[in-house]
């Protein structure tokens, strides 16, 4: 299966979470409405990650979810990056036939909603540094990774 990443917009991403961006003018934007913890015992977790770029087309067989927590990625430097999301299928796993891919600009972050299937974080242009926020309780339900049929993600015009 081949996915062509389209530009990340709030409207296109709304079914999966919220697009994050800093205000263009002086002021502050609050995004706590997108943050979600479905476990009272879970504690907030803030981490920082640096990823090396992945060449396109991206080939993968992995998706993940955080069933009880939203997960936010906030850029702290780098280039564009890829967000791949999928709705739930009849079996509860990711429905890759309805998966979508988005290319995010360096100044865009996302909050994946709780229980949203997504591909592990992937940067494409240059190393990327991000702050990552979610809730964890230290159990195996903090995150779930599944194998799916192979898929490829590319950008418009980059298809071979």
N, C-alpha and C positions, 0 to 999 in steps of 0.2 A: 504494500500500500504506500502511496506517495502523497504527502501533504505539502502544499505550498503555503508558506507562512505569509499571512497578511498583516498589515500594520495593526499594532495594538491600539484599540480605541476602547473607551469606556462602554460604548453601546455594544460592540461586538463581544466583549469579554464579560458582560453583566451576568450571564447565567452561571459563571464560574467564580466570580469574586469581584474585586474592585481594582481599578487601575489607580496607582498612586503617582502623584506628581506634586512638586513644590509650587507654591503660587508664583506667578510671574511678577506680581506687584508686591510691595511690602505688606506683610500680614501673615496670618497663620491659617492653615487648613487642618481641620480635625477629621480623622478617618476611623475613629473607634467603632462606628456602626458596622464596619466590615469585620472587626475582630470578634472571634467567637471561641469560647471554651465550653464544651459540653460535659465537663467533669469538674465537680466542685473541689476535688483534691489536687487537681493539676496546678502546677506553679508556672508563672511566666518564664520563658526561656528566650534570652537575647544572645545571639551568637554572631560571629563575623566570619566570613568566608572569602577566600580568594580562589578563583578558578582560572585555569588556563583555557585558551580558546579551543574550540572543536571545529574542525574543517567541515564545510558543507559540501555535499549533502550529509546531514546527520543520519546515521543508521542506528536503530535501537530496537530492543525487544522488552524494554522495562517501563513500567508506570508505577506510580506510588500515590498514596493518600495518607492523610492524617484524619482518621475518622471522627475524632472528637475535638479537633482544634483547627482553627484557621492557621495559615502560614503566610507571613509577609516577607517579601524580598525588597529591600530598599537599596538602590545603587549608591555606592560611595566612591565611584571612579571606574572607568572602563568604557567599553564600547557597547554595541548592540548585543542583545541576547534573545534567546528563543524560549517561548512558553508554549508547551503542548498540553492540551487539556482534553478530557473525554467525559461524556456523561456516563451514568451507570447503565450497564446492560441488564438484561433480564436475569442474569445469574448474579448480579451485584458487583461484578467486576467492571473494568472499563469497556465501554462500547467503542472500539477503535474504528468501526465503520462510520461513526459520527464524530470522531476526533477532529479537533481544530488546532492549527498552529498559528502563532502570532510572533512577529518580530517586534521587540521592544527597543526603543531608543535609549541612549545612555542615561537620560533623565527621567525614565519611567520605571516605576516599581509596580508590584502587584500584591494583593492579598488574595490568596486562594481561599475560598470558603471551606469550612469544615466539611470533610467527607468528599472533597473534589479530587478526582483522579487527575494527576499531572505527571509529566515527565520530570526526572531529576534536572536540576538547574543546569543550564548550558549557555555559556557565552560564546560569541562567534568572531568578533573582530580583534580583540586584544584581551589580555588578562582583565578580569573584572573583580572588584571588591564589593561586597554586599553585607548589609546588616540583615539578619534573619530573625524574625520574631514568631514564636508560637507558644503553646502551653504543653507541658510534659508532666507525666506522673511517674516516669521511670518503668512503665510496664511495656509489654510488647504491643499494646494498642497505641503507643505514641506514633508509630509509623508502620506502614505496610507496603511492601514492594511485591509486585507480581510480574511474571513473564507474560508477554503478549506476542501475537504474531509479528514478525519483523515489519517495521515501517521505516520510511525515509522522510526527512523533512528538508526542504530546500526553499530558496527564495524565488520569487517571480523572476523569470528571465535567466535563472541559473540552472534550469532543468537541462539535463544532458540529452 
